[in-house]
């Protein structure tokens, strides 16, 4: 028999099958890594917005002199402080808005919405007024067929 130059048809089919298998595995790895990265980005967006909101709420409530709304023992989706000069509420797109002395500031970015916003005033006495804020931060981008959300609660006493 004479040695042949090149490859036989069987060898070509085997090499093609092996290359296809490697490409499919690599595609799956990159796809999975992409989903994980999107998941991390959305989760970071949730926590960054919640941290900024909690920090601003805490600072503003501690520095306030009067809590106008809600009244003691009642839950409200609006927080009014200092004779209505500072107001926290949701806009029509479920973004938390802070109205302070005629200026509007969005407390959350466009990548999240706020659900189940509730402010509750606690404490029987005027001297130790405490506000509890409960809210759910919800991502607007779907990740692996689901929407990410996280619940947050804080209680702050007026100084």
N, C-alpha and C positions, 0 to 999 in steps of 0.2 A: 504494500500500500504506500501511496505517496502522501507525505504530509501536506495538509491543506493550509492555505493562508487564510486568515480571517476567522470568523466564528460561524458556528452552525446555527440553524434556526432555533433549536432547543436552548442553546446558550443565550441567544438574544431574548427569548421569551422569559427565561429565568432572570436575567439582568433587569429587564423591564419590570417584572413583578417585584423584585427587590427594591428597585428605585421608587416604584409607586408606593410600596409599603412605607418606606422611609419618609417620603413626602407627605403622606397622610398623617403619620405620627407627628411630624414637625408642624403641620398645619394645626392639628389638635392642640399641641402645646402652646403655640402662639395665640390661638383663639382663647384658650383657658387663661393665659396670662393677660390678655386684653380684657376679659370679663373681670378678673381680679382687680385690675387697675381701675376700671370704671367703678367697681364696688368700693374700692378705697377712696376714690375721689368723691363719690356721693356721700359716703360715711363721714369723711372729713368735712364736707360741706355742712352736714347736719350738726356736727359737734362745734365747728367754728361759729355757726350762727347761734347755736344754743348758748355757748360760752359768752359771746358778745351780748346777747339778750339778758342772760342772768346777771352779768356784771353791771350792765347799765341799769337794770331794774333795782338791784341791790344798792347801788350808789345813790340813785335818785330817791328811793324810798327812805334810806337812812338820812338823807339831807333834807327831806321834806318836813314841813311844820304841821300840816293839816292833811288828813285823809278825807276827801269828800265823798268818794264812791269807791268801793261798796260800803254799805253800812254794816255794823257789827252783826256777824252771823249770817250774812247774806252773800251769795256768790254772784259775781257779775263778770261779763266779758270785757268790761271797761274799767280802767283804774284812773281816777281823777285825784290829783294832789294839789295842795297849795291854792285853794280857791278856783280850781279849774285851769290854772296856768300850765299844768303838766298833765297830759292825757295819754294813756296807752290804750290802743284799740286795734282791731283788725280792719284792713281796707277790704275792698270788694274782691281782691285777688288772694285773700287770706295771708297777707303779709303784715307783720306787726309794725305799727306806725306809732311814733312818739311825736305828739304835738306839744311844743314847748314855746310859750310866749309868741305865738303866731307863726313859728317855723315848723316845718314837717321834716321828720327824719325817719327813714326806713330802717328798722332794727334788724331785719332779715334780708338776705339777698334774693335774687331771682331764682336760685337753684332749690329753694325750699319754700314750703308753706307752713302755716301754723294751724293746727287743729286743736279743738277742745281747750281753748284758752279760758281759764277761770281764775279770777282774783277773789280771795276770801279774806275778810277782815276778822281777825281774832282778838280776843282779849276783852275782859269786862271793863277795864279802866281806861281813861283817857291818857294816863301817863305811859302805859306800855302798849301802844297800838302796834299790832303785828299784821302784816299782809302775807298771805300765802299765795304764791303764783304757781299754777299748774298749766302745763301746755305740752303738746305733742308736736315735734318738728318732723315734717314729712318731706322727703326728697321728691322732686318733680320728675326725675328720670328713672325709668324702669331698669332694674338690674336683674338679669337672669329671670325675667318673667314676674318680678315682684317689685313693689315699691317699698323702699326702706323708710322706717320711722322710728323715733325714739321719744320716750316720755321724760319730762323734766319737772322737778318741783323745787321750790325754794321758799323759805320763810324769812322775812326781814322785819326787824323792829325799828320803828322810828326813834331817832335819838332825841 
